[in-house]
Amino acid sequence: MLVQFGQLKGIVKVRQYTIDNFAFKLHYRLTAWIFVVATILVTSRQYIGEHIKCIADDGVKAEVIETFCFFTSTFTIPKYYDEKLLKLGVLPHPGVGPLSKDSTDEVTYHAYYQWVPFVLFLQSIMFYFPHLFWKKKEGGRLKLLAEGLRFNVITRGNSMDVNGVHITSAQEKEDKLTTIREVFVERRMLHRSWCFWMIICEILNLINVVVQGYIINKFLGGKFWGLGPKVISDGIDGNADVLERVFPKVTKCVFHKYGPSGTIQNHDAMCVMALNVINEKIYVFLWFWLLFLFICSLIAVIYRFTSMALHSKSSMFNKFIFTPYKPNRKFKGWFGILKRYNYTEWLFLSYLSSNMDPLILKDLFETLGKGLSDSDSDSDKKTLPDDHERNLEDVMSFFDRQ
């Protein structure tokens, strides 16, 4: 199992460029892999042992009954969950007791456990899907414009790559900043779909958390929603009744076979469900994690619509957003520049800022300030150098293909 966890290192990659927010990362960088790790845990026998072991009479081999009970279903009897009888020792196991053919006692069947790894893995994909969708819609725009500007390491000669890090030349830095200016000044409609799809994906993340909780609740027979509060109210040591009802450790199973004369024989078996020791811990953790993820996702959506209202009206709000990147300490006219942009351009600039060195960001704001002043007068527009025109055309053609 440790080897399986080690293989995840090659799958999880830390990306150099930020194209989403913290709540978004919680979904695909953490939650998706929590479900993958849970899938590995419930399919590993190294520490759990056999998933099911059954005790029956000598009429049927244990291997046959264990296979039958695991792939069909086992059951418990709710009336045998009496806490007083369990403490007195009258009942050896919660939910396990005699059941006659003609009994009208309620019976609860447990058929979910063989599907747990498949459902967990499917849910991990569903948490990762919005990221894949957003990555496709984003189209590499931020990386294309911010590449080489993440660190304030500028070479006087030609640009170079050192250990996978692109070292930008002074001329290339100036060309990139001018290109970004032209993208903002000349192509104001460029980023509207970029912003639209980001908001859609953030809302999709919020909806996905609720949907996943609903799926788990249906999967566990409607007992997932109340699992967390019951565990909290009963305490860690007093939650045996709650967890035993959802994840019983000992269950019953009936195997039918034909006798020598053709008569149907019933073989009553008692099965130990070792897998449920892991299942209960996974789903209790998921209850609290999905609650935390829902709160973070809801805050992210509220913040997104709040930023739409405040981005061009509040200097305090912009200081809160841009202060980590220090443009206001380096360039006094930064808020006047931000007020000139619509929300899609403002949002793109905020993510562009998070992918730049603060000193280079100061140069970008100065460049954008020049771009805005130049755009106010047609007579002041200047023709770009031939090399930069080709650079700008390459960027625009890339965006158009997206």
N, C-alpha and C positions, 0 to 999 in steps of 0.2 A: 504493500500500500504506500510506503514511503517513496518508492520509485515512481508510483503514479502521481503523487503530489509534486515530485521533482520535475516531472515532465511539464507541469503547468508553467514553470518559469519561462520556457521558450514560447509560450502562447501569450502570456501577459507582457505587453510592451509599454514602457513609459514614453509617451509621445512628447516630442520637443515643442510642438505648437499647440496652443490652447484654442479650441474651436467651440467650447461650450462652458457651462458654469459648474459649480461644485455639486449641486443637486443632480444635474445630468450625469456627472461622473459616478455618483453613488449608484446609479442604475446599472451602467454597463461595466464599470471597472470593479465594483465591489459586489453588488447584489447578484449579478449574473454568475460571478465566480463562487459566491456563497452557495448557490444552488448546484453548481458543478461539484464543489467539494462535498456537499451533502449527498449527491448522487454516488460519488466514489465511496463514501462511508457506508451507505446502505447496501452496496454491492460487494463489499469486502468481507471475507470470512476470516481474515488473519487475526483480528481482535474480537470479532463478534462470535465466531464459531458458526456452526450450522444455524441457518435461519429458523428452523423448526425441528423439534424433536417430540415424538409422540409415544405415549405408553398405551398399549392395548393388550388384549388377550393373545394367546398363542395361535389363534386361528388364522391370523394374517401376519405376514412379515412386516416389521416396523418400517422398512424402506418404502413399501407399497403405500401404507397408510400416510406416512409423512409426505410423500409426493402428492398423493390424492388431496390431502387436507391443505397443503400449501397452494396448490393450483386451483382449488375450488373455493372453499371458504370454511372457516371455523366459526363458532358462535359462543356467546355467553348468555346467561340468564339474569336479567336485571334484578330479580327478587333476591338473588344471592349476593347483593352488594351491601347487605346490612352491616353497618359499621360495628354495632354492638356484638353481633354474632361473630364477626371476625376477631374482635378483641377477646372474646370468651374462648376462642379456639374451636367453636362449633363448625365454622366454615374454614377449610384449609386454604382456599384461594378465592379472591373476589370474583363473583360472577360464575363460579363453577359449582354445580350441584346436580343431584339426580333429576332426570327428566323422562317421564314415562311416555309411551306412544300416544296415549289419550290425553295428555296434559294440555291445558289451555294457557299455560304460563307464557308470558311474553318472551320472545327469543330475539336477540340482536346478533345478526350475522356480520362478520368482519372479512370482507373480500378485497379490501383496498391494498393490503400490504405488498402483494406481488406486483402492483402497478406503481408503487412509490418511486422507484428509480426512473421509470419512463416519464412520469408526471414532473418530477423535479428537473430532469434534463430539458423537457419541453419548456418549462417555465424559465429556465436559464436563457434559452434562445429568445423567448418573448421579451425578456428584460434587455437583451442585447440588440434586438431588432431596431428600436428607435434610433440608436446610435448609428447603425449601418445606413438607415434611411437618411439621417441628417448628414452623414459623411458624404453620401452620394449627392445630396442637394447642395451642400456647401461647396463641393467641387474643387477643393484645394486652393480657394482664393486667398485665404489668410496666409497660408504657407508660401504661396507664390510671391505675395507682396512683402511679407516680413522676413523671408529667407535672407540670412546674412546680416540682419539688423537686431538680432536677439541679444547679442553681446557687443559692447563697445570696444571691440578689438579691430582696429583698422590698419591695414598695411599700406605703406607708401607706394609699393609697387603693384604687381598684379594680384588679384584675389587668388586664394588657395584654399584647399581642404586639409585640415589637420585632425586626425583621429575622428573623422566623421563630422567635424565642426567646420562650417564654411567661414573663412576669414575674408571679410570684404575689403576691397581697396577703397581709397577715398573717392575715386571717380565713380566707382560702382555704387557707393552709398549715396552720392549726390544724384545719380541717375535714378536710383530706386525712389528716393524721396520726391523727385520731380515727377516720376511716374505716378506715385500715390496722389500727388497734388492734382495731376491731370484726371485721374480716375474720379476724384471727388468734385472737381470744378466742372469738367466737361461732360461727365456721365452721371448726372444726378439720379437717373432712374435705374442705375446699375444694380443696386443692392436690395431693391424692394422684395424680390422673391426670396432673397437670402434671409431677410428678417422674417418674412411671412412663414417660411418653413421652419425656422427656429422656434417660433412661438407655437406652431402646430406640434412640433416634436416635444416641447415642454409640457403642453397640455396632454399629449399622448402618454407621456411618462406618468402623469398624475392619474389618468384614467386606467392605465395599465396596473398600477398598484392596487386599485380597488378591484379590478377584474381578477387579479391573481389571488387576492384574499377571498373573493367569491368562489373561485375555482377550488381552492383548498377547503373552504367550508362545505361545498357540495361533496367533495372527495371524501371528507371525514364524516359524512352523514349529518351535516348541519351543526357540528359541535366545535368548530374552529373559532367562530366569532366570540364565544364566551370563554374560551380556554384561558386567555391571559388574566382576565379579572378573577376567575375562580382560583387560579394558581396563586395570585396575589393575596386574595382574601383568606385562603386556607393556609398559606405559608408553605415554605419549602418542605417542611416535615409533615405537614398535614394535608398534602394534596394527593394522597394515594388514591382516594376514591375518584377524584376528578380524572387523573391520568389513567387509572385502571379502566375506567369506562370507555375512554377513547382509544387507549393503547394497552389492551389487556396483555399481561405476560403469560397467563395460563388460560387456555380456552378448551372448549370441547369440540369434538368432531365425530360424526357417525359415518362409518363405511359399510356399504351394503354389498353382499356377495351371495352367490348361489351355493347352497349346500350340496351334499352328495345326491340328494333326492330331488333337487331342483327348487327347494324351499329357500326363500330369501332370508338371509341371516344378517342381523344388525350387529355391527361391532363398534362398541362405544369406546372412544379414545380420548385421552387427555393430552393436550399438546402444549409444550413450552415454546413461547414465541420470543426467542432471543433477539430477533430483529427489532421488536418494539421497544427495547431498551434504548436503541439509537433513535428510532422514529420519534419517540416522545420528546427527546431533548432537541431534535431538529425542529419540530413543529412549535414547541414552546418558544424557542429562540426566534423562529420566523414570525411568530405573532408579534413580538416586541419589535423586531427589525422592520417589518412592514408598516407598523404604526409610526415608527421613527421616519421611515422613508416617505410615507404619506405626508407627514407634517413638513418635511423638507421640500417635497415636491409642490405642496400647496403654497408654501412661502415663496418658492421660486416663481410660480405663476402670478401670485399677488405682486411680487416685486416687479415682474415684467410689465404688468399693466400700470403699476405706479410709475415706473421709469418712463413710460410713454407719456404720462401727464406732466412729469417734472423735468424732463431732459433739457428743455429749452427755456424753462422759467425759473429754476432754482439754482443759484450758484452754490449753495450749501450742498445740495444733492450731488452736483457735479464734482465738488471737492471730495465728497465721500467716495465717489466712483474713481476719480482720476488721481487722488492724492498718493495712493501707493506707487504710482508711476511718476510722480513729482513733476508734471508739466507746469503746474502753477508756481513752483519754486524757481523754475528756470525761465519761464516766459509769461509775462504779465497779461498779455492779451488773449489768453487761452479760452476764457469763458465767452468772450465776444465772438470768437471763431465758432465755438460749439453752438451758439444760438442761431447761427446761420444755416445749420443743417437740419434736415428733417430727421425723424426718429430712426429710420433705417440706416442713414449715413452715420448718425451718432452712435448707434449700436455697433456698426461695423468698426468705427474708429475706436470704440472702447475695447473691443477684442483685439484690434490691431495694436493698441497700446500695451495690452498684457503680454504681447509677444515681442516687445521691443525693449532695448536698454533705455533707462530714463534719460540719459544724455542724448541719445539719438531721437527719442520722442520729443525733446525740446526742439531739436532741429526740424522735426516734422511739423510741429505747431508753427514755427517760424515760416516754414515753406508753405503751409496751408494759409497762413495769414497773407503772404505775398500772392498766393493764388486767388484768394478772395478779392483782394484789392485790384488785381489785374483783371478779374472777370467783370468788375463793375463798369469798366470802360472798354469798348471795343478797340479803341485806338491804342490802348496800352498792351494788347495781346501780342505776345512775342512768338516768333517761330522757333520751335525746338530744334536742337542740333539733329543732324541726320541719324546718328547712332541712337539717340534717344527716341526719335520718331519710330524707328524700327522696333525698339524695345517696347514702346507703348502699343504699337500695332500688334505685337506678339501677345501682350497681356489681354488686349481687347478681343482678339480672335480666340484666345483661350476661354474667356468668359462667355463669348457668344456660343461656343460649342457646348457649354454647360447648359 
